[in-house]
Amino acid sequence: MKKIVIFGPGPQFKGGIANYTTSLAKTLDKLGAEVHIVSWIQQYPSIIPRDFIDRSSKANPFEETNIKVKYITNYNNPFSWEKTVLLINKINPDVVVFQWAIAIQGLPMGFIAMGLRRNNNCEIIFDLHVVAQKEGSLIDKIMLGYALSKPHTFIVHSLKTFEELKKVFPRKSFTLINHEQRTKNETTQSVIKLYHPVYDMFTPDPNFDKEKTKKELGLRKHVFLFFGFIRKYKGLHNVIRSFAKLAKERDDVSLLIVGESFWNTLDTKKISTKIKQNIFGLVKKFLVKSSDDESSYRPLDLIDVLGIKDQVVVVNRYVGNEEVHKYFQVADCNVLFYLVATPSGVESIAYNFKLPTIATQVGHFPETIKHGYNGYLAEPENIDSMYNVMKEFLSNPIPRERVEEQAKNMSWENYASVILNY
């Protein structure tokens, strides 16, 4: 039996990376591995004004599994980084899979990975959800170079991410593989290309009443869904603008927006929140380009400005795992008009509901979405193009069996088996 440690956010945290860690752990457990999640207690500097804890989901995702979870690593406490190394060394795993999604975590993650390389014979894999940051800072390059120099092996979910990795280390030799055997090689590093798997933790309710839910939410005949954190790079402002053009022509369409405003999760009346916001705002002025700063991003204001309030339904909060299915089952189409993209967890959720996706031609989307076959692709930052693919979807709906066909190539079993094959 192989021992696997996954280092990343445990299920008490919000968001796609926590869901990803949970699904990967459950699949490895199902395949017979001994699985440990070593998780953050706090993932980011304490000055960041945001609540990262999932206070909505109720069920224990690891019920009836043998998965062990330890919350130990505090970004703000370097002593906890050393304790993390000692804990993983005590487990003595065969493989440690680090979930990498943001450069700011480079210091603790690089420290932990370096500690493991010194004292453990395990394979260290960095699972790269992203390399180039969506909200970049001046220290990203330093953090990327430090942390990403530590693993033996990388996993990427798109060719775009592989190209970004090569730019970080232009003098290094990388070998892109799929299911081939990999080895610790000092002359070249293996980079495993795997699709972001379909989120099987969210399953359709066979008794779901779509028409009843439409009526309860005030939705019309055709429903376009925007789901997930409201972040600038996800292009909700363009979704709303392109939908507004469509809504002027048709009164049988609705836009359903479900997600939490990323930078609006704390009580702004509290002194502690005001202090964090002021300090964080000052730090961002020095480290983050003004064009990348999304602290004033308010796309929902466009709904009133464009006069489409009657055709837009907004659920502006973090949705617990138990109710995710409702929004994907009531929708006809998943909308991902991103400005930039790495593999999208929302796209992976949609596959589990056989829900077609329309997206922009950025990042990995052209790798997974075949225009006119299992979805439609629009030109990025082109409102007319986005409006046209919305119209095209209504005129020529995508058969759900084609979406299911793509999902078969993106199973967790396939993904986890490659990790175990070392």
C-alpha positions as CSV (number, residue, x, y, z in Angstrom):
1,M,0.0,0.0,0.0
2,K,1.4,3.3,-1.1
3,K,1.4,6.3,1.3
4,I,0.3,9.6,-0.2
5,V,0.4,13.0,1.4
6,I,-1.6,15.8,-0.2
7,F,-0.4,19.2,1.0
8,G,-3.2,21.8,0.4
9,P,-6.3,23.3,1.9
10,G,-8.5,20.8,3.7
11,P,-12.3,20.7,3.3
12,Q,-12.9,23.4,5.9
13,F,-11.7,26.0,3.3
14,K,-13.7,27.6,0.5
15,G,-13.1,27.2,-3.1
16,G,-11.9,25.0,-6.0
17,I,-8.5,24.0,-4.6
18,A,-10.1,22.7,-1.4
19,N,-12.7,20.8,-3.4
20,Y,-9.9,19.5,-5.6
21,T,-7.8,18.2,-2.6
22,T,-10.9,16.5,-1.3
23,S,-11.8,14.7,-4.5
24,L,-8.2,13.6,-5.2
25,A,-7.8,12.3,-1.6
26,K,-11.1,10.3,-1.9
27,T,-10.1,8.7,-5.2
28,L,-6.6,7.7,-3.9
29,D,-8.3,6.2,-0.9
30,K,-10.7,4.3,-3.2
31,L,-7.7,3.0,-5.1
32,G,-6.2,1.5,-2.0
33,A,-3.6,4.1,-1.0
34,E,-3.0,5.3,2.6
35,V,-4.0,9.0,2.2
36,H,-3.1,11.9,4.5
37,I,-4.1,15.6,3.9
38,V,-1.7,18.0,5.5
39,S,-3.5,21.3,5.5
40,W,-3.0,24.9,6.1
41,I,-4.5,26.5,9.2
42,Q,-4.1,29.9,7.5
43,Q,-3.2,30.0,3.8
44,Y,-2.2,33.7,3.4
45,P,-0.7,36.7,5.3
46,S,-3.1,37.7,8.1
47,I,-3.5,41.2,6.6
48,I,-5.6,39.9,3.7
49,P,-9.2,41.1,4.4
50,R,-11.1,38.0,3.5
51,D,-12.8,35.0,5.2
52,F,-11.5,31.8,3.6
53,I,-13.4,29.3,5.8
54,D,-16.4,27.4,4.3
55,R,-19.2,28.1,6.8
56,S,-21.9,26.8,4.5
57,S,-21.2,23.2,3.8
58,K,-22.3,20.7,6.5
59,A,-21.6,17.2,5.4
60,N,-18.3,15.4,6.2
61,P,-16.8,14.6,2.8
62,F,-14.5,11.9,4.3
63,E,-17.2,9.8,6.0
64,E,-16.6,6.1,5.3
65,T,-13.0,6.7,4.2
66,N,-9.7,6.1,5.9
67,I,-8.4,9.6,5.0
68,K,-6.5,11.4,7.8
69,V,-6.5,15.2,7.9
70,K,-4.2,17.4,9.9
71,Y,-4.5,21.2,10.0
72,I,-1.0,22.4,10.9
73,T,0.5,25.0,8.6
74,N,0.1,28.7,9.3
75,Y,1.5,31.0,6.7
76,N,2.2,33.6,9.4
77,N,4.2,31.2,11.7
78,P,7.4,29.8,10.2
79,F,7.7,27.5,13.2
80,S,4.6,25.7,11.9
81,W,6.4,25.2,8.6
82,E,9.1,23.2,10.3
83,K,6.4,21.2,12.2
84,T,4.8,20.4,8.9
85,V,8.1,19.0,7.6
86,L,8.5,16.9,10.8
87,L,4.9,15.6,10.5
88,I,5.3,14.6,6.8
89,N,8.6,12.9,7.6
90,K,7.0,11.0,10.4
91,I,4.3,9.7,8.0
92,N,7.1,8.7,5.6
93,P,5.1,8.9,2.4
94,D,6.0,7.5,-1.0
95,V,4.6,10.6,-2.8
96,V,3.8,14.2,-1.6
97,V,1.5,16.2,-3.9
98,F,1.6,19.9,-3.3
99,Q,-1.4,22.0,-4.5
100,W,0.1,25.1,-6.1
101,A,-2.2,27.9,-7.1
102,I,-0.7,31.2,-6.1
103,A,2.9,32.6,-5.9
104,I,2.4,34.3,-2.5
105,Q,2.5,30.8,-0.9
106,G,5.9,30.2,-2.4
107,L,7.9,30.9,0.7
108,P,6.3,28.3,3.1
109,M,5.7,25.8,0.3
110,G,9.3,26.1,-0.9
111,F,10.6,25.7,2.7
112,I,8.5,22.6,3.3
113,A,9.4,21.0,0.0
114,M,13.1,21.7,0.6
115,G,12.9,20.2,4.1
116,L,11.4,17.0,2.6
117,R,14.1,16.7,0.0
118,R,16.8,16.8,2.6
119,N,15.3,14.2,4.9
120,N,12.9,12.0,2.9
121,N,13.1,9.8,-0.2
122,C,9.6,10.6,-1.3
123,E,8.7,11.9,-4.7
124,I,7.7,15.6,-4.5
125,I,5.0,16.6,-7.1
126,F,3.8,20.2,-7.5
127,D,0.3,20.1,-9.0
128,L,0.3,23.4,-10.9
129,H,-3.2,24.9,-11.1
130,V,-1.6,28.1,-12.4
131,V,1.9,29.5,-12.9
132,A,1.3,33.1,-14.3
133,Q,-0.7,34.8,-11.6
134,K,-4.1,36.3,-12.4
135,E,-3.5,39.2,-10.1
136,G,0.2,39.6,-10.4
137,S,2.7,41.2,-7.9
138,L,6.3,42.4,-8.2
139,I,7.5,39.5,-6.0
140,D,5.8,36.7,-8.0
141,K,9.0,36.0,-10.0
142,I,11.0,35.5,-6.9
143,M,8.5,33.3,-5.2
144,L,8.0,31.2,-8.4
145,G,11.7,30.7,-8.8
146,Y,12.2,29.7,-5.2
147,A,9.3,27.3,-4.7
148,L,9.1,25.7,-8.2
149,S,12.8,24.8,-8.0
150,K,12.1,22.2,-5.3
151,P,9.8,19.4,-6.7
152,H,11.0,16.4,-8.6
153,T,7.9,16.3,-10.8
154,F,5.1,18.7,-12.0
155,I,1.5,18.1,-13.1
156,V,0.0,20.6,-15.5
157,H,-3.6,20.8,-16.7
158,S,-3.0,22.6,-19.9
159,L,-0.3,23.3,-22.5
160,K,-0.5,27.0,-21.5
161,T,0.6,26.2,-18.0
162,F,3.5,24.1,-19.3
163,E,4.7,27.0,-21.5
164,E,4.5,29.3,-18.5
165,L,6.6,26.9,-16.4
166,K,9.3,26.8,-19.1
167,K,9.4,30.6,-19.0
168,V,10.2,30.6,-15.3
169,F,13.1,28.2,-15.9
170,P,14.3,28.9,-19.5
171,R,17.6,26.9,-18.9
172,K,16.0,23.8,-17.5
173,S,15.1,20.7,-19.5
174,F,11.5,19.5,-19.1
175,T,9.9,16.3,-20.6
176,L,6.1,16.5,-21.1
177,I,4.5,13.1,-20.5
178,N,1.0,11.6,-20.1
179,H,0.9,8.2,-18.6
180,E,4.5,7.2,-19.1
181,Q,6.7,6.0,-16.2
182,R,8.6,8.9,-14.6
183,T,11.8,8.9,-12.6
184,K,13.8,11.3,-10.5
185,N,16.2,12.6,-13.1
186,E,18.7,15.3,-12.5
187,T,19.1,16.3,-16.2
188,T,15.4,16.7,-17.0
189,Q,12.2,17.0,-15.1
190,S,9.0,15.1,-15.9
191,V,5.9,17.3,-16.4
192,I,2.7,15.2,-16.5
193,K,-0.1,16.6,-18.6
194,L,-3.5,15.6,-17.2
195,Y,-6.9,17.2,-17.7
196,H,-8.5,18.8,-14.6
197,P,-10.8,15.9,-13.5
198,V,-14.6,16.2,-13.3
199,Y,-15.8,17.1,-9.9
200,D,-17.7,14.0,-8.8
201,M,-18.3,15.4,-5.3
202,F,-21.2,17.3,-6.8
203,T,-23.8,14.9,-8.2
204,P,-27.2,15.5,-9.9
205,D,-30.3,14.9,-7.8
206,P,-32.4,12.4,-9.6
207,N,-35.6,13.9,-8.1
208,F,-34.7,17.4,-9.0
209,D,-37.7,19.4,-10.3
210,K,-36.3,21.9,-12.8
211,E,-39.5,23.8,-13.6
212,K,-40.4,24.2,-9.9
213,T,-36.9,25.6,-9.1
214,K,-37.1,27.9,-12.1
215,K,-40.4,29.3,-10.7
216,E,-39.0,29.7,-7.2
217,L,-36.0,31.6,-8.5
218,G,-37.9,33.6,-11.0
219,L,-36.1,32.2,-14.0
220,R,-37.3,32.2,-17.6
221,K,-37.2,29.5,-20.2
222,H,-33.5,29.5,-21.1
223,V,-31.0,29.9,-18.3
224,F,-27.4,30.9,-18.7
225,L,-25.3,30.2,-15.5
226,F,-22.3,32.1,-14.1
227,F,-21.0,30.2,-11.1
228,G,-18.1,30.8,-8.7
229,F,-16.2,33.5,-7.0
230,I,-16.7,36.9,-8.5
231,R,-13.2,37.8,-9.6
232,K,-12.1,40.2,-12.4
233,Y,-10.3,37.6,-14.4
234,K,-13.5,35.6,-14.7
235,G,-15.1,38.4,-16.8
236,L,-18.5,38.6,-15.2
237,H,-18.7,42.2,-16.5
238,N,-18.5,40.8,-20.0
239,V,-21.0,38.1,-19.3
240,I,-23.5,40.8,-18.1
241,R,-22.8,43.1,-21.1
242,S,-23.2,40.3,-23.7
243,F,-26.3,39.0,-22.0
244,A,-27.8,42.5,-22.0
245,K,-27.6,42.6,-25.8
246,L,-29.4,39.2,-25.9
247,A,-32.0,40.3,-23.4
248,K,-32.9,43.3,-25.6
249,E,-34.0,40.8,-28.3
250,R,-35.5,38.0,-26.3
251,D,-37.7,37.9,-23.2
252,D,-37.4,34.2,-22.7
253,V,-33.8,34.2,-21.3
254,S,-32.4,34.6,-17.8
255,L,-28.9,35.0,-16.5
256,L,-28.3,33.2,-13.1
257,I,-25.3,34.6,-11.2
258,V,-24.2,32.4,-8.2
259,G,-21.2,33.3,-6.3
260,E,-19.5,35.3,-3.5
261,S,-17.9,38.6,-4.2
262,F,-14.3,37.7,-3.5
263,W,-13.3,40.8,-1.6
264,N,-16.5,41.3,0.3
265,T,-16.7,38.6,3.0
266,L,-15.9,40.5,6.2
267,D,-18.0,42.8,8.3
268,T,-16.8,46.2,7.1
269,K,-18.1,47.8,10.3
270,K,-15.5,46.0,12.4
271,I,-12.3,47.9,13.3
272,S,-10.2,44.8,12.6
273,T,-11.6,44.7,9.0
274,K,-10.9,48.4,8.5
275,I,-7.3,47.9,9.7
276,K,-6.7,44.9,7.4
277,Q,-8.2,46.7,4.4
278,N,-6.0,49.8,5.0
279,I,-2.8,47.8,5.5
280,F,-3.6,45.5,2.6
281,G,-4.5,48.4,0.3
282,L,-1.1,50.1,1.1
283,V,0.9,46.9,0.5
284,K,-1.0,46.3,-2.9
285,K,0.0,49.8,-4.1
286,F,3.6,48.8,-3.9
287,L,3.4,45.2,-5.1
288,V,0.4,44.9,-7.4
289,K,0.0,46.7,-10.8
290,S,-2.9,49.1,-10.7
291,S,-4.4,47.3,-13.8
292,D,-4.4,44.0,-11.7
293,D,-6.0,45.5,-8.6
294,E,-9.6,44.3,-8.3
295,S,-10.5,45.7,-5.0
296,S,-13.0,48.1,-6.6
297,Y,-14.4,45.5,-9.0
298,R,-18.2,45.7,-8.9
299,P,-19.7,44.0,-12.0
300,L,-23.1,43.5,-10.4
301,D,-23.7,47.3,-10.6
302,L,-24.0,46.8,-14.4
303,I,-27.3,44.9,-13.9
304,D,-29.1,48.2,-13.0
305,V,-27.1,50.3,-15.3
306,L,-28.0,48.2,-18.3
307,G,-31.7,47.8,-17.2
308,I,-31.8,44.0,-17.2
309,K,-32.8,43.5,-13.5
310,D,-35.9,41.6,-14.5
311,Q,-33.9,38.9,-16.4
312,V,-31.0,38.4,-14.0
313,V,-31.1,36.4,-10.8
314,V,-28.2,36.9,-8.3
315,V,-27.3,34.6,-5.4
316,N,-24.4,36.7,-4.1
317,R,-23.0,34.4,-1.4
318,Y,-20.8,31.3,-1.0
319,V,-22.9,28.3,-1.8
320,G,-22.5,25.2,0.4
321,N,-21.6,21.9,-1.3
322,E,-25.1,20.5,-0.6
323,E,-26.8,23.0,-2.8
324,V,-24.4,23.3,-5.7
325,H,-26.4,20.8,-7.8
326,K,-29.5,22.9,-7.8
327,Y,-27.9,25.7,-9.9
328,F,-26.3,23.4,-12.4
329,Q,-29.4,21.4,-12.8
330,V,-31.7,24.4,-13.4
331,A,-29.3,25.9,-16.0
332,D,-29.1,25.2,-19.7
333,C,-25.6,26.5,-20.3
334,N,-22.5,27.3,-18.3
335,V,-20.8,30.6,-19.2
336,L,-17.1,31.1,-18.8
337,F,-16.2,34.4,-20.5
338,Y,-12.8,34.6,-18.7
339,L,-10.1,37.2,-19.5
340,V,-7.4,34.6,-18.7
341,A,-7.8,31.0,-17.8
342,T,-6.1,28.0,-16.3
343,P,-8.2,24.9,-16.0
344,S,-11.5,25.8,-14.5
345,G,-13.1,24.0,-11.6
346,V,-16.5,25.4,-12.7
347,E,-16.0,23.8,-16.1
348,S,-15.3,20.5,-14.3
349,I,-18.4,20.7,-12.2
350,A,-20.5,21.4,-15.3
351,Y,-19.2,18.2,-16.9
352,N,-20.6,16.1,-14.1
353,F,-24.1,17.6,-14.9
354,K,-23.6,17.1,-18.6
355,L,-24.0,20.9,-18.8
356,P,-22.7,22.5,-22.0
357,T,-20.2,25.4,-21.7
358,I,-19.6,28.5,-23.7
359,A,-16.3,30.1,-23.0
360,T,-13.7,32.5,-24.4
361,Q,-10.7,31.3,-26.5
362,V,-8.2,31.7,-23.6
363,G,-6.1,29.3,-21.6
364,H,-7.0,25.7,-21.8
365,F,-10.6,26.1,-23.1
366,P,-9.7,25.4,-26.7
367,E,-8.2,22.1,-25.5
368,T,-11.4,20.9,-23.9
369,I,-14.2,22.7,-25.8
370,K,-14.6,21.9,-29.4
371,H,-16.5,24.8,-31.0
372,G,-19.9,23.7,-32.1
373,Y,-19.5,20.1,-30.8
374,N,-19.5,20.1,-27.0
375,G,-19.7,23.9,-26.5
376,Y,-19.0,27.2,-28.1
377,L,-16.0,29.5,-28.0
378,A,-16.0,33.3,-28.2
379,E,-13.3,35.9,-28.8
380,P,-12.0,37.3,-25.5
381,E,-13.0,40.9,-24.7
382,N,-15.3,40.9,-27.7
383,I,-18.9,41.6,-26.5
384,D,-20.4,41.0,-30.0
385,S,-18.6,37.6,-30.2
386,M,-19.9,36.6,-26.8
387,Y,-23.4,37.7,-27.6
388,N,-23.2,35.7,-30.9
389,V,-22.2,32.4,-29.2
390,M,-25.1,32.9,-26.7
391,K,-27.5,33.3,-29.7
392,E,-25.8,30.3,-31.4
393,F,-26.3,28.2,-28.3
394,L,-30.1,29.0,-28.3
395,S,-30.4,28.2,-32.1
396,N,-28.2,25.1,-32.0
397,P,-28.2,23.6,-28.5
398,I,-25.3,21.2,-27.7
399,P,-26.5,17.6,-27.1
400,R,-25.7,16.6,-23.6
401,E,-24.3,13.2,-24.7
402,R,-21.4,15.1,-26.4
403,V,-20.6,16.8,-23.0
404,E,-20.6,13.4,-21.4
405,E,-18.2,12.1,-24.0
406,Q,-15.6,14.7,-23.1
407,A,-16.1,14.0,-19.4
408,K,-15.0,10.3,-19.9
409,N,-11.5,11.5,-20.6
410,M,-11.4,13.5,-17.3
411,S,-12.0,11.0,-14.5
412,W,-10.4,11.2,-11.1
413,E,-9.5,7.5,-11.3
414,N,-7.3,8.2,-14.4
415,Y,-5.7,11.1,-12.6
416,A,-5.0,9.4,-9.3
417,S,-3.7,6.2,-11.1
418,V,-1.0,8.3,-12.8
419,I,0.1,9.7,-9.4
420,L,0.3,6.2,-8.0
421,N,2.3,4.8,-10.9
422,Y,5.8,5.7,-9.7
